[in-house]
Amino acid sequence: MIRFDGVGMRYGSGPEILSDLNFEIKAGSFHFLTGPSGAGKTSLMRLMYLAQRQSRGLIHLFGQDLSTLPSGQRPDLRRRIGMVFQEFRLLPHLSAFDNVALPLRIAGTAEAQLRAQVTELLAWVGLAEHMAQTPPTLSGGQQQRVAIARAVIAKPDLLLADEPTGNVDENSARRLMRLFEALNDHGTTVIVATHNEALMTRFGHPVLRLERGRLSASPPPPSQRGAS
């Protein structure tokens, strides 16, 4: 699904934010991405989401070498990726329903079909009573759930989530993680960036750790999924 070979990244002429990244993410896997603030987690997500180009090295995504990929084909790859941003990036003039429905409408899904899908998903994330509200009238946690629903509604091949549980309570965080795992069970590759060590321990997936721009991997901790 993803392969990095000797990848480095810097902004402008500044120092490297990421250095000598060498790793593979297999299709259908689930990984946590963690590390201290400023370690480069968001920058790494931007490389995976095709929002930023590396300064050196090679990146393969969905079997494509991004360094030789024609720019006209990049949007096609990006449509296979669901992205949950820290800052939500919801359209403030659209309702929660219409924000979530947007990816399906862009893909040409029939209105009757998308209405059922969007309604079911918003109910699942606890927003059945708020579908008609616009983002400015929702709490931070509610906006986060809308953003997550929008990212997963089209069942992407790859889901990247940058601190997706940072604005919700513990019960909501577990519920959202179960949603990510359900997507993963159906074949979506999932990478969740988080500082929440308790969440990583509870759900027991392999961990990628960034420290000073360099990456290391560790096996999953003993899972506590059965714990109450």
C-alpha positions in Angstrom: 0.0 0.0 0.0 2.8 2.5 1.0 6.5 2.2 0.7 9.1 4.9 1.7 12.7 4.5 0.6 15.2 6.9 2.0 12.7 9.7 2.2 13.5 13.1 3.6 11.4 16.3 3.7 12.0 19.9 4.4 10.0 23.1 4.1 11.7 25.5 1.8 15.4 25.9 2.6 14.9 24.9 6.3 16.3 21.8 8.0 14.8 18.4 7.3 11.6 17.8 9.2 11.7 14.1 8.2 15.0 12.1 7.6 15.8 8.8 6.0 12.4 7.2 6.3 12.4 3.5 5.2 9.2 1.6 5.9 6.3 -0.3 4.3 2.6 -0.4 5.2 0.9 -3.5 3.9 -2.6 -3.3 2.4 -5.3 -4.1 5.0 -3.1 -3.3 8.0 -3.9 -1.0 10.9 -1.1 1.2 12.5 -0.8 3.9 15.1 1.6 6.7 14.5 2.9 8.5 17.5 5.7 10.7 18.8 6.2 14.0 20.7 4.8 17.3 19.4 7.0 18.6 16.6 8.3 15.1 15.7 6.8 15.3 12.2 3.6 13.3 12.4 1.5 15.8 10.4 4.2 16.2 7.8 4.4 12.5 7.3 0.6 12.4 6.9 0.9 15.2 4.3 3.3 13.1 2.3 0.9 10.1 2.4 -2.0 12.3 1.4 -0.1 13.8 -1.6 -0.5 17.3 -0.1 3.3 17.6 0.1 6.3 16.3 -2.0 9.3 14.8 -0.4 12.7 16.5 -0.7 14.5 13.3 -1.5 13.9 9.5 -1.7 11.1 7.5 -3.2 7.5 7.1 -2.2 5.3 4.3 -3.7 1.5 4.6 -3.0 -0.9 2.0 -4.3 2.0 0.5 -6.3 2.7 3.9 -8.1 6.0 5.7 -7.9 5.0 9.2 -7.0 8.2 10.7 -8.5 7.2 9.6 -12.0 3.4 9.9 -11.6 1.9 12.5 -14.0 0.4 15.4 -12.1 -3.0 14.7 -13.8 -3.2 11.3 -12.1 -2.6 12.5 -8.6 -6.2 13.5 -8.0 -7.3 9.9 -8.9 -5.0 8.5 -6.2 -6.1 11.1 -3.7 -9.7 10.1 -4.1 -8.8 6.7 -2.8 -7.7 8.2 0.5 -9.9 9.4 3.4 -8.3 12.1 5.5 -9.3 13.3 9.0 -7.6 16.6 9.7 -6.9 18.1 13.1 -8.6 21.3 12.0 -11.7 19.5 10.6 -11.9 21.5 7.3 -15.7 21.3 7.2 -17.6 23.7 4.9 -19.3 26.1 7.3 -22.2 26.9 5.0 -23.2 23.3 4.5 -25.2 21.2 7.0 -23.5 18.2 8.7 -25.5 16.0 6.4 -24.2 17.8 3.3 -20.6 17.9 4.5 -20.7 14.1 4.9 -22.5 13.6 1.6 -20.0 15.6 -0.4 -17.6 12.8 -1.3 -20.5 10.6 -2.5 -22.0 13.4 -4.6 -18.6 14.1 -6.2 -18.4 10.4 -7.0 -21.9 10.5 -8.7 -23.8 8.4 -6.1 -27.5 8.5 -6.5 -29.2 10.8 -4.1 -31.5 8.2 -2.6 -28.6 5.8 -2.0 -26.4 8.4 -0.4 -29.2 9.7 1.8 -29.6 6.3 3.4 -25.8 5.9 3.8 -25.2 9.3 5.3 -28.2 9.1 7.6 -27.1 5.7 9.0 -23.5 6.8 9.5 -24.4 10.1 11.2 -26.7 8.2 13.5 -23.9 5.7 14.3 -21.5 8.5 15.4 -24.3 10.1 17.6 -25.4 12.9 15.4 -28.8 11.8 14.3 -30.4 14.9 15.9 -27.8 17.3 14.4 -27.8 16.4 10.7 -29.3 19.7 9.6 -27.0 21.9 11.7 -24.0 23.7 10.2 -20.5 23.3 11.7 -20.5 26.7 13.5 -23.5 25.6 15.6 -21.8 22.3 16.6 -19.4 21.7 19.4 -15.8 20.8 18.7 -16.4 17.1 19.4 -19.5 17.1 17.2 -17.5 18.8 14.3 -14.8 16.1 14.8 -17.4 13.4 14.3 -18.8 15.0 11.2 -15.2 15.2 9.8 -14.6 11.6 10.5 -17.9 10.5 9.0 -17.0 12.5 5.8 -13.6 10.8 5.7 -15.0 7.3 5.9 -18.4 7.5 4.0 -16.9 6.5 0.7 -15.1 3.5 2.2 -11.6 4.6 1.1 -8.7 2.2 0.4 -6.5 4.2 2.8 -7.7 6.1 5.9 -5.3 8.6 7.5 -6.5 10.2 10.8 -4.6 12.9 12.5 -5.5 13.0 16.2 -9.1 11.9 15.4 -10.0 11.5 19.1 -8.5 14.7 20.4 -11.8 16.5 20.8 -14.1 13.8 22.0 -14.6 12.0 25.4 -13.3 8.6 26.2 -16.4 6.7 25.3 -16.7 8.5 21.9 -13.0 7.8 21.2 -13.6 4.1 21.7 -16.6 4.2 19.5 -14.7 6.0 16.7 -11.9 3.5 17.0 -14.4 0.6 16.6 -15.6 2.4 13.4 -12.0 2.5 12.1 -11.6 -1.2 13.0 -14.8 -2.1 11.2 -13.5 -0.3 8.1 -10.2 -2.1 8.5 -12.0 -5.4 8.7 -13.5 -4.7 5.3 -10.1 -4.0 3.7 -9.3 -0.3 4.4 -5.7 0.3 5.4 -5.8 2.6 8.5 -3.1 4.9 10.1 -4.1 6.8 13.2 -1.8 9.5 14.5 -2.3 9.9 18.3 -0.6 10.9 21.5 -3.1 8.7 23.5 -1.0 5.9 24.9 -4.0 4.4 26.7 -5.9 4.2 23.4 -3.0 2.5 21.7 -2.7 -0.1 24.5 -6.4 -0.8 24.5 -6.7 -1.4 20.8 -3.4 -3.2 20.4 -2.2 -2.4 16.8 1.4 -2.0 15.7 3.0 1.4 16.5 5.1 3.6 14.3 7.1 6.1 16.4 8.5 9.4 15.1 11.3 11.0 17.1 13.2 14.0 15.8 12.1 13.2 12.2 13.1 9.5 12.3 10.8 6.6 12.4 10.9 3.3 14.4 8.4 0.5 14.5 7.3 -1.6 17.4 4.9 -4.6 17.6 1.4 -4.1 19.1 1.1 -4.0 22.8 -1.0 -6.6 24.5 -4.6 -5.7 23.5 -7.2 -4.8 26.2 -10.1 -4.8 23.8 -12.1 -7.1 25.9 -11.7 -4.8 28.9 -14.7 -2.8 30.0 
